[in-house]
Amino acid sequence: MSEQWPVVRDVLSDVTGRFADLVATSDPGALATPDWTVADTAAHVVAIASIYTTLLAPDGGEVADPALAARIPTVTVETVAELNDLALRRFTERDPAALAAMLRSLVATILDVTHGTDPERTVPWLGASRVPVAGVLAHLVNELLIHGWDIARGVGAPWSVPPREAALFFELFIVGMMRNDVGGVLDGQPPDDRRIAVAFRSRHTTPVTIVLHRGRVSVGEPGDPVDARLTFDPATLNLVLFGRVSRLRAALTGKLRVTGRRPWLLPAFLRTVRLPTNSVPLSG
């Protein structure tokens, strides 16, 4: 993780600039998703960045919105949409230029307060999970990449999701959380007694096996038997996980390939090992 630490910091700075430029030059009233305008989408990302300035401060920081902060430890993938709605109601700024400036300032603060910190130091995240500091930065990178994709599609602007940048989310955030404490963030599906192990392979990430057993997820040991192997393009995987691209489309383009002795167990695995996101229907 220490090798990826300067990388995720540089990528966060670069993607923030790209996103801020896109927001500042886009029609704020255009729809970025079926439910959110460009301004709403930008406000959502700014609200997350604001929370992270407090979350990542070494000794904590002044909580900007105690009511919002109080909800975070109890959030699961089933209830995160309610938290997103609450955050948008309480954060009322919708001017694109103001939002772009706020985002640049907040990310600068995040990079400043994490300068010199241990990237493996964990902080509390949604659902009382624990995520390494590097993983929190990678999560914010992914928010910028995914919602930049939303805005760009909505206004017809160019936007790229480079695989190298997208890979940080899987490697530092998802695997980082699972190596520490998932908490209750994945709660919601009835536990299954079956053990399902899925090996994830990509040119841009370290090979890893994730195990689901009795409703809990963990990182498997090298050499453990696996049921399915998922070879993936990181950008496509993230878009699938966040409901922007369908699994069928990803498979047909060869960006996701499933093999192994029991590949039919992957859908059951993904019903539990899924991610908090706002409600967006799958696109074909």
C-alpha positions in Angstrom: 0.0 0.0 0.0 2.9 2.3 0.7 4.0 2.1 -3.0 0.5 3.2 -4.1 0.3 6.1 -1.6 2.0 8.7 -3.7 0.1 7.4 -6.8 -3.4 7.8 -5.2 -2.5 11.3 -4.0 -1.4 12.4 -7.4 -4.4 10.9 -9.1 -6.8 12.5 -6.6 -5.3 15.9 -7.4 -5.5 15.4 -11.1 -9.0 13.9 -11.2 -10.2 16.7 -8.9 -9.0 19.3 -11.5 -10.7 17.4 -14.4 -14.0 17.1 -12.5 -14.0 20.7 -11.3 -13.4 21.9 -14.8 -16.2 19.7 -16.1 -18.7 21.0 -13.5 -17.7 24.6 -14.0 -18.4 24.4 -17.7 -21.6 22.3 -17.7 -25.3 23.2 -17.6 -26.1 22.8 -13.9 -29.7 21.9 -14.7 -28.9 19.1 -17.1 -29.7 15.6 -15.9 -26.5 13.6 -15.0 -28.6 10.6 -13.7 -32.3 9.9 -13.8 -32.7 11.6 -10.4 -29.8 14.1 -10.1 -28.9 17.2 -12.1 -25.3 18.1 -12.8 -25.4 20.5 -9.8 -26.9 17.8 -7.6 -24.2 15.4 -8.6 -21.4 17.9 -8.0 -23.0 18.8 -4.6 -23.0 15.1 -3.7 -19.3 14.8 -4.4 -18.5 18.0 -2.5 -20.5 16.8 0.5 -18.4 13.6 0.6 -15.1 15.6 0.3 -16.3 17.8 3.2 -17.0 14.8 5.4 -13.6 13.4 4.5 -11.7 16.5 5.7 -12.9 15.7 9.2 -12.7 11.9 8.9 -9.0 12.0 7.7 -7.7 14.7 10.2 -5.2 12.9 12.4 -6.8 14.1 15.6 -10.3 14.5 14.2 -11.8 17.8 13.3 -14.9 20.0 13.7 -17.9 18.1 12.3 -19.7 20.4 9.9 -23.0 18.6 10.2 -23.5 16.6 13.4 -26.9 15.2 12.2 -25.3 13.8 9.1 -22.3 12.5 10.9 -24.5 10.6 13.4 -26.1 8.6 10.6 -22.9 7.3 9.1 -22.1 4.5 11.6 -25.4 2.8 10.9 -25.5 3.1 7.1 -25.6 -0.1 5.0 -25.8 -0.7 1.3 -29.6 -0.9 1.7 -29.9 2.6 3.3 -27.1 4.6 1.8 -29.5 6.3 -0.7 -31.3 7.8 2.4 -28.0 9.2 3.6 -27.3 10.7 0.1 -30.8 12.3 0.0 -30.3 13.8 3.5 -26.9 15.2 2.6 -28.3 16.8 -0.6 -31.1 18.4 1.4 -28.7 19.8 4.0 -26.1 20.9 1.5 -27.8 23.5 -0.6 -25.1 25.0 -2.8 -25.8 24.4 -6.5 -23.8 27.1 -8.3 -21.3 25.2 -10.6 -18.5 27.7 -10.1 -18.9 27.7 -6.3 -19.0 23.9 -6.2 -15.9 23.6 -8.4 -14.0 26.0 -6.1 -15.2 24.3 -3.0 -14.1 20.9 -4.3 -10.6 22.1 -5.1 -10.3 23.7 -1.7 -11.6 20.6 0.2 -9.3 18.2 -1.7 -6.3 20.5 -1.1 -7.2 20.2 2.6 -7.5 16.4 2.4 -4.0 16.2 0.8 -2.6 18.6 3.4 -4.0 16.8 6.5 -2.9 13.4 5.2 0.6 14.5 4.2 3.1 12.3 6.0 0.5 10.1 7.6 0.6 6.3 7.6 -1.5 5.2 4.6 -2.5 2.0 6.3 -3.9 3.9 9.4 -7.6 3.0 9.5 -10.5 5.4 10.0 -14.2 4.7 10.5 -16.3 4.6 7.4 -20.0 3.8 6.6 -21.6 1.1 8.7 -18.8 1.2 11.4 -16.4 -0.4 8.9 -12.7 0.5 9.0 -10.8 1.7 5.9 -7.2 2.6 5.4 -6.5 6.3 4.8 -5.2 5.4 1.3 -8.5 3.6 0.7 -10.5 6.7 1.6 -8.6 8.7 -0.9 -9.1 6.0 -3.5 -12.9 6.1 -2.7 -13.0 9.8 -3.4 -11.1 9.2 -6.7 -13.8 6.7 -7.7 -16.6 9.1 -6.8 -15.0 11.7 -9.0 -14.5 9.2 -11.9 -18.0 7.7 -11.7 -19.8 11.0 -11.3 -17.6 12.7 -13.8 -18.8 9.9 -16.2 -22.4 10.7 -15.2 -22.1 14.4 -15.9 -20.2 14.0 -19.1 -22.8 11.6 -20.5 -25.5 14.0 -19.4 -24.0 17.0 -21.2 -22.3 15.2 -24.1 -18.7 16.1 -22.9 -15.7 13.8 -23.1 -14.6 11.9 -20.0 -12.1 9.1 -19.5 -11.9 6.5 -16.7 -8.3 5.3 -17.0 -7.9 1.7 -15.8 -4.8 2.6 -13.8 -6.8 5.2 -11.9 -9.9 3.0 -11.5 -7.8 0.2 -10.1 -7.0 2.2 -7.0 -10.6 1.8 -5.8 -10.4 -2.0 -5.9 -7.0 -2.4 -4.5 -6.9 0.3 -1.8 -10.5 0.7 -0.9 -12.3 -2.6 -1.4 -9.5 -4.9 -0.5 -8.2 -2.5 2.2 -11.6 -2.6 3.9 -11.8 -6.3 3.7 -8.4 -6.8 5.2 -9.5 -4.7 8.2 -13.2 -4.5 9.2 -16.2 -4.5 6.9 -18.5 -3.7 9.9 -22.2 -3.7 9.0 -22.0 -1.9 5.7 -22.9 -5.1 3.7 -25.8 -6.1 5.9 -29.1 -6.6 4.3 -29.0 -9.9 2.5 -29.8 -13.1 4.5 -26.6 -15.0 5.2 -25.8 -18.0 3.1 -23.9 -20.9 4.7 -22.1 -21.6 1.5 -18.4 -20.6 1.2 -17.9 -18.8 -2.1 -14.4 -17.8 -3.1 -13.7 -15.5 -6.1 -10.3 -14.8 -7.5 -9.9 -11.3 -8.9 -7.3 -10.8 -11.6 -6.3 -7.6 -13.5 -3.3 -6.2 -15.3 -3.5 -3.2 -12.9 -4.0 -4.9 -9.5 -2.4 -7.4 -7.2 -4.1 -10.9 -7.5 -6.4 -11.4 -4.6 -9.1 -13.9 -3.6 -12.2 -12.6 -1.7 -14.2 -15.1 0.3 -17.9 -14.9 1.3 -19.0 -17.3 4.1 -22.1 -17.0 6.3 -22.6 -13.4 5.3 -19.1 -12.2 6.1 -16.4 -11.3 3.6 -12.6 -11.7 4.0 -9.4 -11.9 2.0 -8.5 -15.5 1.3 -5.1 -17.1 1.8 -2.8 -17.8 -1.2 -3.4 -21.3 -2.5 -7.0 -21.6 -1.1 -9.5 -23.2 -3.5 -11.6 -20.8 -5.6 -15.0 -21.2 -7.1 -14.8 -18.5 -9.8 -12.1 -16.4 -11.4 -13.0 -12.9 -12.5 -10.6 -11.3 -15.0 -11.5 -7.6 -15.2 -10.8 -4.2 -16.6 -10.8 -1.9 -13.5 -12.8 0.9 -15.1 -15.5 -1.5 -16.4 -15.7 -3.3 -13.0 -16.3 -0.1 -11.2 -19.0 1.0 -13.7 -20.7 -2.4 -13.3 -20.5 -2.3 -9.5 -22.0 1.1 -9.4 -24.8 0.2 -11.8 -23.6 2.3 -14.8 -22.9 -0.6 -17.1 -24.7 -4.0 -17.2 -22.8 -7.2 -16.5 -24.0 -8.5 -19.9 -22.5 -5.6 -21.8 -19.3 -5.8 -19.8 -19.0 -9.6 -20.6 -19.8 -9.1 -24.3 -17.1 -6.5 -24.7 -14.6 -8.9 -23.0 -13.9 -6.4 -20.2 -15.2 -8.9 -17.5 -14.5 -12.6 -18.0 -15.6 -15.3 -15.6 -14.0 -18.8 -15.4 -13.5 -21.4 -12.8 -15.0 -24.6 -11.5 -18.2 -23.0 -10.3 -18.7 -19.7 -12.1 -22.4 -19.8 -11.6 -21.8 -18.9 -7.9 -20.6 -15.4 -8.9 -24.1 -13.8 -8.9 -24.8 -15.1 -5.4 -21.5 -13.6 -4.3 -22.3 -10.2 -5.9 -25.7 -10.1 -4.2 -23.9 -9.7 -0.9 -20.5 -8.2 -1.9 -22.0 -5.0 -3.4 -21.4 -1.3 -2.9 -23.3 1.6 -1.5 -24.4 3.9 -4.3 -27.2 6.2 -5.3 -30.0 4.6 -7.3 -29.1 4.4 -10.9 -30.6 1.8 -13.3 -28.2 -0.4 -15.2 -27.5 0.8 -18.7 -27.3 -1.7 -21.6 
